[in-house]
Amino acid sequence: MNNKKSGSRTMLMSILMSAPGPLIIGLGLIVGKSSTQISDFVRRSAELLGIIMAFIVYKITTKDGVTDTARKERLERLSNIFVGAMMCVGGLLMLWVTFTSSSTEKGNAVPGLVIALLGVVANTLFWIKYSKLNKAEPNAIIAVQARLYRAKSLVDCCVSIALLSVVLFPASEISFYFDFLGSVVVAAYLVWCGIKTIRERMAG
């Protein structure tokens, strides 16, 4: 019971901490046109939907008195497939934005950089927390959240590097290539993680 309550609190906290990200980056896009920043906005929005869905299903499947194992497993599978799909959607939209963006003026990428740096710290802590929860009491939804936050922490590292180059060298080729490659690497990694998650859940 304690582990279930801890898992529920952790997921709720992850939603509350993830929710401001898309809003702040979205507002930052008013003054910034970095493809990495635009892609990061799309990615965070898709991931937030996945986290919310996972939280709802986790609450349902860990509720006292729920004994229908088949229903529980079906809901967990659907939730994790949805999370994987959101990772794929976020990655594919990032690729689309990256290759269709024609703006060479990057503008102010500071808001996105600040969020990305904070994300490295927060997502790493959530990755560790979810991993510990799943180790203490294995749960399909918690396991996928651990994978999601591992991906989010690594992605935020890439995004931070790309946006830092834009902030330090706004009009140089260095910032252009870091910005472009940062988006591509982030997108490819997300799609790979999403496909892996979907395939595992479908097989299960």
TITI-6045 format. One record per residue (C-alpha): residue number from 0; x, y, z. Coordinates in steps of 0.05 Angstrom, whole numbers, plus 5000, padded with zeros to 4 digits. Example, Ala and Ser with C-alpha at 12.3 -4.5 7.8 and 13.67 -1.06 7.14 Angstrom:
REM TITI-6045
(0 (5246 4910 5156))
(1 (5273 4979 5143))
END
This chain:
REM TITI-6045
(0 (5000 5000 5000))
(1 (5056 5048 5018))
(2 (5090 5034 4952))
(3 (5025 5047 4915))
(4 (5015 5113 4950))
(5 (5087 5132 4937))
(6 (5079 5115 4864))
(7 (5015 5156 4859))
(8 (5047 5216 4893))
(9 (5109 5211 4849))
(10 (5066 5209 4785))
(11 (5024 5268 4808))
(12 (5087 5307 4825))
(13 (5116 5291 4757))
(14 (5053 5318 4723))
(15 (5055 5382 4764))
(16 (5128 5393 4748))
(17 (5121 5375 4674))
(18 (5059 5418 4662))
(19 (5093 5487 4663))
(20 (5147 5465 4613))
(21 (5106 5468 4549))
(22 (5073 5534 4571))
(23 (5139 5569 4587))
(24 (5173 5544 4524))
(25 (5111 5561 4483))
(26 (5113 5633 4510))
(27 (5188 5633 4496))
(28 (5175 5617 4423))
(29 (5146 5688 4417))
(30 (5218 5713 4420))
(31 (5256 5651 4399))
(32 (5256 5611 4334))
(33 (5306 5556 4348))
(34 (5284 5491 4316))
(35 (5308 5455 4378))
(36 (5264 5500 4421))
(37 (5204 5490 4376))
(38 (5216 5415 4376))
(39 (5224 5414 4451))
(40 (5156 5447 4459))
(41 (5124 5394 4416))
(42 (5160 5338 4452))
(43 (5142 5362 4522))
(44 (5069 5371 4503))
(45 (5064 5300 4476))
(46 (5100 5270 4537))
(47 (5054 5308 4585))
(48 (4993 5274 4553))
(49 (5027 5207 4562))
(50 (5043 5220 4635))
(51 (4972 5243 4650))
(52 (4943 5180 4618))
(53 (4992 5136 4657))
(54 (4972 5170 4722))
(55 (4898 5159 4710))
(56 (4907 5085 4693))
(57 (4955 5075 4752))
(58 (4903 5103 4800))
(59 (4850 5056 4771))
(60 (4892 4993 4771))
(61 (4920 5003 4841))
(62 (4854 5021 4873))
(63 (4834 4977 4933))
(64 (4785 4922 4914))
(65 (4808 4917 4841))
(66 (4818 4842 4831))
(67 (4804 4833 4757))
(68 (4875 4815 4735))
(69 (4857 4812 4661))
(70 (4826 4882 4662))
(71 (4885 4909 4701))
(72 (4936 4881 4652))
(73 (4895 4906 4593))
(74 (4892 4977 4620))
(75 (4966 4976 4637))
(76 (4983 4952 4567))
(77 (4939 5005 4534))
(78 (4968 5060 4578))
(79 (5040 5040 4563))
(80 (5025 5034 4488))
(81 (4996 5105 4492))
(82 (5059 5131 4527))
(83 (5102 5097 4474))
(84 (5058 5127 4419))
(85 (5065 5197 4449))
(86 (5141 5188 4449))
(87 (5138 5169 4375))
(88 (5090 5226 4358))
(89 (5135 5276 4395))
(90 (5197 5250 4359))
(91 (5165 5250 4290))
(92 (5136 5320 4299))
(93 (5205 5343 4321))
(94 (5235 5316 4257))
(95 (5181 5350 4215))
(96 (5192 5417 4250))
(97 (5268 5411 4243))
(98 (5267 5396 4168))
(99 (5212 5446 4151))
(100 (5237 5505 4193))
(101 (5264 5558 4146))
(102 (5282 5611 4198))
(103 (5356 5627 4204))
(104 (5345 5679 4259))
(105 (5342 5639 4324))
(106 (5320 5695 4370))
(107 (5321 5686 4445))
(108 (5331 5613 4465))
(109 (5343 5628 4539))
(110 (5273 5606 4564))
(111 (5281 5539 4530))
(112 (5352 5531 4556))
(113 (5331 5545 4628))
(114 (5274 5494 4624))
(115 (5320 5443 4592))
(116 (5373 5451 4647))
(117 (5321 5445 4701))
(118 (5294 5385 4664))
(119 (5361 5349 4667))
(120 (5359 5353 4743))
(121 (5285 5339 4754))
(122 (5279 5283 4703))
(123 (5341 5248 4729))
(124 (5312 5249 4799))
(125 (5246 5222 4774))
(126 (5283 5168 4734))
(127 (5318 5146 4798))
(128 (5253 5149 4839))
(129 (5213 5108 4789))
(130 (5268 5057 4783))
(131 (5270 5048 4858))
(132 (5194 5041 4862))
(133 (5193 4989 4807))
(134 (5250 4951 4840))
(135 (5212 4950 4907))
(136 (5147 4928 4875))
(137 (5148 4914 4800))
(138 (5092 4950 4762))
(139 (5085 4955 4686))
(140 (5065 5029 4687))
(141 (5120 5049 4736))
(142 (5171 5011 4694))
(143 (5152 5049 4631))
(144 (5153 5115 4669))
(145 (5224 5099 4691))
(146 (5242 5088 4617))
(147 (5206 5152 4597))
(148 (5243 5194 4648))
(149 (5310 5162 4630))
(150 (5296 5184 4559))
(151 (5273 5253 4582))
(152 (5336 5265 4622))
(153 (5382 5245 4565))
(154 (5340 5285 4515))
(155 (5344 5347 4560))
(156 (5420 5340 4561))
(157 (5420 5342 4485))
(158 (5371 5400 4483))
(159 (5412 5439 4534))
(160 (5476 5432 4493))
(161 (5440 5452 4429))
(162 (5406 5513 4460))
(163 (5469 5534 4497))
(164 (5504 5538 4429))
(165 (5448 5582 4403))
(166 (5453 5628 4463))
(167 (5529 5633 4461))
(168 (5537 5635 4385))
(169 (5470 5659 4358))
(170 (5491 5676 4287))
(171 (5546 5624 4275))
(172 (5548 5559 4236))
(173 (5564 5524 4302))
(174 (5496 5542 4331))
(175 (5461 5523 4266))
(176 (5491 5453 4265))
(177 (5483 5441 4339))
(178 (5411 5465 4336))
(179 (5396 5421 4276))
(180 (5433 5359 4299))
(181 (5406 5368 4370))
(182 (5335 5364 4344))
(183 (5349 5303 4300))
(184 (5385 5264 4355))
(185 (5330 5279 4405))
(186 (5275 5260 4356))
(187 (5309 5195 4335))
(188 (5321 5174 4406))
(189 (5248 5188 4426))
(190 (5221 5149 4366))
(191 (5267 5090 4382))
(192 (5245 5089 4456))
(193 (5172 5096 4435))
(194 (5176 5038 4385))
(195 (5212 4995 4436))
(196 (5159 5008 4488))
(197 (5101 4994 4440))
(198 (5132 4929 4415))
(199 (5145 4904 4486))
(200 (5073 4920 4508))
(201 (5043 4889 4445))
(202 (5085 4826 4455))
(203 (5064 4823 4528))
END
